[in-house]
Amino acid sequence: MLKMNMRQMAVDQAGTIISVKAHGELGRRIRDMGLVPGTEIKIQGRAPLYDPVSLRIMGFTLTLRNSEADFVEVGVK
């Protein structure tokens, strides 16, 4: 399994969240959105300037800024 941060993932690439490296308020907010270790995600798309990133998680679409996606480590197959 290859580890990378969410920002480096390509469109239509899927993986499993390994860890959230943010602490404090940002870390809590990211985890409150459902981005917790063990959760499956799939990159759905990116804005024209590559920020933000859109992903599918637990049956819904979520968008994150690249600055937030940098803190989420994902294992891809």
Beta strands, then each sheet from edge to edge (+ up, - down):
strand 1: 2-5
strand 2: 14-20
strand 3: 40-46
strand 4: 53-57
strand 5: 60-64
strand 6: 72-76
sheet 1: 1+ 6- 2+ 3- 4+ 5-
end
